[in-house]
Every structure is written in structure tokens, then in C-alpha cells.
Amino acid sequence: MTNIAWTFICSRQITPHRSVRLVQPARPGLGMRVAGNKMTRFTKIALAAGGVLLLVFGGLTALGIFWFQRDREQDLALEKAGTALSEHNFESAIALFDQALQLRLPAAKAASAYYGRAHAETEKGRYNDAIRDFSEAIRLNPNAIEVYWGRGYAYQSKGDSDNALRDYAEVLRHDQNAGWVYFNRGLIYVQRKEWTLAVEDFSEAIRCEPQWSYGYLDRGSALAELGDLDGALASLDAAISLDPRLAQAYEARAAVYRRRNEPERARNDELTAMQFAPGKLPSASVSPMFGPNRSGADLLDAARLAEMAGRYDEAIDLCDKALQIKLSPSFLSNGYMTRGNGYAGKGDWDHALRDYDEAIKVQPINFDALTNRGNAYAHKRQRDKSTQDYNEAIRLNPKLFQAYCNRALNFLDAGDLDRALTDLNESIRLNPKFAEAHSRRSVVLLRLKRQDDALADADTAVALTPDNPEAYFYRGRLRSARNEYSQARADFERVLERSRDPQARVLNAVAWFLATCPDESARDGRKSVPLATKACELTQWKNASLLDTLAAAYAEAGDFDQAIKWQSETLKVYDDAGDSRPAMQKRLALYQQHKAYREDNP
């Protein structure tokens, strides 16, 4: 029996700490009179108040240090446990996750710890313990779909196929491209002799991962059980083509030849199977995920984990090592793609594109690499090339909902709202739980003047991903356009609360709203200034729109000298402001009159 496909994704969420600024006590000045040893009653009160303030600041400083140290201790404990897990030291990993869980972790970190420990327990065959830990991780983070996958695998391994099917169905409800889940579910249907369902799932697994020899092998065996001998031979031929040393495929094909009354061909396949596995067929220790190149695959698996956790340099280094090993075309292509993802995470789009090119050169049917290269071209504003890659990815895999969603952005950027809406509708049809598509469709619907439909999509995105700042960002902009300013500000506040490192475009949009909102109760110039400043820093002070926002923020804060300075700088340095230039000049005139700009100003 072929191994159940298993992988592990451990994402450790590190909560950023806030530094505590130490404030020196003020020197005696106009508010404090010192004359010899005599103190006025006012002076004594002032000194007492100063002492209290010092105690408060001291307490806050101590509290900040305590939280920083505790946060660092938690992160180190989780990192140590994760390292043991990635090195397959499962007993050590279990003990280290035990220790981490004693540190009173916040929910997100605790969920990762339970998930990591469950993975180690699964590898050790402690399925009941693993199921308990996976369930706790799900309780803490119900949106972590990969945890359902892990628990389904544990249920399947202990023979509880009903619960395994329920968990796999939950995964596939959110991600129709989870090839390993289709494969595992297909094995359950084989056990139950539900051959038609098994064939359907193995076919889906092949669609998602067309280089998996085991998918073709097991589909061929299921087709043979249904009596479709021609289909079985075609599938088994494909398995052998992908892996000429796969003894099980020769054995299964030999059985088909005997049923077709072709004894000579059957005998040849039986001899070949014995050649590759003398005395017995190879055990299922070679998983369909890893194939024969286990060491290289382990490096790539670790690289994917690092890339997903945001450790991009580590991911790139692991891919470098893996790519020095002789890999099958499928693994070689994925190695280049994963390294490209690492460079993309660092914002190095040129290196990312080079790796995506190599991934596609090695395996032109790698639709994930095509999608990722399309994303890279989009970031470089090469929309035509980006759309071409999305088109090809969709041709290879028409159920690739992410590609439809991303291609819609290109159409939106080109002003083709109808085609953007069509792509987003298809993305949501393929995966109704894909929050990003709902958020983006809300933007298109708003431009089409369908405000109620737009708000419904924005609300859906927030409901699907309540911790995702992007969902609140899109809804905040929509509510602002609907003149629902207090609700818009509440959404923007949630964006800032939930964002570890907000992008410049997000900072700029929130800063502009706080500086120029027509509703006085929603404006906050003092809060707008640091947000706009950070956005300018992130773009090296080279973006005219962002500098324009900074000037508006200073004007709202009442610092018109700075407002005039930055508005003048915008107009002086950036001559390509285009249609925005006249509006920028009008704002400069307002600031020179010591008037702030409002969005409803003529």
C-alpha cells in the first residue's frame, strides 16, 4: 500500500514588541522656584507629583522590559522546538514543545506549538495524542486549514476513516488544489472499495501535481478494479514514464496484461519488478511527496517552511543546497520556484524572475511557478507579461482560483472592469472562502457604482479572515467612499492594530483619510503625520502622492511651515505628477493661507 502523503507547515507568529522611551525629569524652570532650603507649598506638590510620575515611568519601563523578555523567551523556545522537528528529532521536539507550552503562550503561538507537537507525535505513531493536539490548535486558530489536514492524516493512520474524510473535506472546501489531500482521500476510498470515487480523487491529485508517479499508479489500479483496462494501462504507463524504477507500477501493469491475456508482456513486467525489488516489492517508505531523492526533498521541504514563515534568507540558503543535489525534474522545478519565492519575499524581483524562469524551463507545466512569475511581473508593472503567465497557468489548471484573482488586478489596472469582475466571479465560484477575491471584487463593484454589493463582499472578506488587516483596509476605503466616516476610521484602526509591517500604500491611505476626511470627528492630524512619514521612508521619499499626503497631514496638525515645505518639494522635484499637479498646486495655496485641505474642498 502506498504511503499516505504527509507534510508539515509550522508558522511561528512573532508578536512585535514596542520599545519604551525613557523620559528624563525636567530641570527647574518657570514652573518651579528653588530658594535655599525653603519650599513653597506649590513646589512641594510639584516635587511630589514629579516623584509619582517617575515611579509610573519606572513601572512602565520595567513592564516593557518584562514583556520583551517574555516574548523573546517564547520565540526562542518555539524556534528550538521547530529546529528539532525539522531535523526529525521527534522525541526532542515533543519535549521542547512541552516546555514552550509552559510559558503561557498567546493564542497564535500556542496554536503553532500544539500543531508542531502534534506533527512530532504523528511521526512517532502516537495518533491519539496527535489528534488531541491538532484539535487544540484548531480551537485556538479555526482558520488554520493545514491543521485539519494534519488531523485528518492522524485519523487516517489510526484507521478512523470517517473523521479523516470530514477533515479532508474541510481542507478541500477552502483549497481545491491540495493535491496531497485528494491523494490521501483516494486511499481511503480504495480501502472502502469505492473505486469510482478513488479514481476521481487520484485524477484530482494528478491535476494538482502532474509529476507524481504514485497518483498515476493508484489511479491505474483503481481503473483496473472498475474493468477499464485500457485506462489502467495508460495510467500505469505514465507512472513508469515518470519513475522507471517504480516496481509497484510494473507489478500492477503485469496484472492488467494477464487480464488482457498477454502473458509474455506480463512476465516481462514481473521480471522488471523483481529486478528493482529482489524478493519483494519495495516498501511504501518512499512517500509520493518525496520520491527517491529524499535528502534533496527534505531540504526543499525545510525551505518551504522557512519561506512561509518569512525566513527568506534561510529559505534561499536551503534551496541553494538542495539544487546542488541531483533532483527529478519536478523537484528541480519546485526548488527554483521556492528560491524565487524567497527572493520575492525580500522584494528582489529580478532574482525572483530568474528563478521562476528556470523553474518553468525545467517543467513548463508548473502552473504554480507561472502564477508566481505573473505576480513578479505585476510587481514590476509589466502587466502584459503578467497576464500571459496567468493565462497559461489557468490553461494548465482551470481550477487555479488564485490566478483568476490576480489576473483580475491586471484588468482592474487597465480599467477593464467587466473582465476584472468576470475573473473575480470565477475565483469565488471555485473557492467561495477565498477572502482576497471578495475584497478585490468589492473594489470593482464600487467602481461600477454597486455600493451595496461591494459592502456585502467586503463584509464577507472580514467574516472569513477576521485577523487579516487587508480585509479591514478594503472595507475601510469602501466605507469612506460611502461617507460612513466613523465606521471607516474604526476599520482603519483595526488595520493598524493587526499589521506587523504595513505597506506604504496602506499607511498612505490611512494617513490621507485621517488628514483630509470631511468629518471632523474622524480626522486626526497628529496621528496622520507619523503614518505618512513612515510611508515616505519606505519609498525613499520618491513618491509624489505620498509626499502630498505628508503635507496634508502637517496642515491638519496645524504645522503649516512643514506643510508648505513638503507640498513645495512635491511640485519642485516631481514634474510627472500628471493630472494630479493642478490639485497639488491648489493645496499648496491653501497651506500658504494656513488652511488645511478637506476631501470635499473644491
Summary of the structure (lengths in Angstrom):
residues: 602
radius of gyration: 29.9
end to end distance: 73.8
largest distance: 117.3
contacts: 2007
relative contact order: 0.04
helix: 72%
strand: 0%
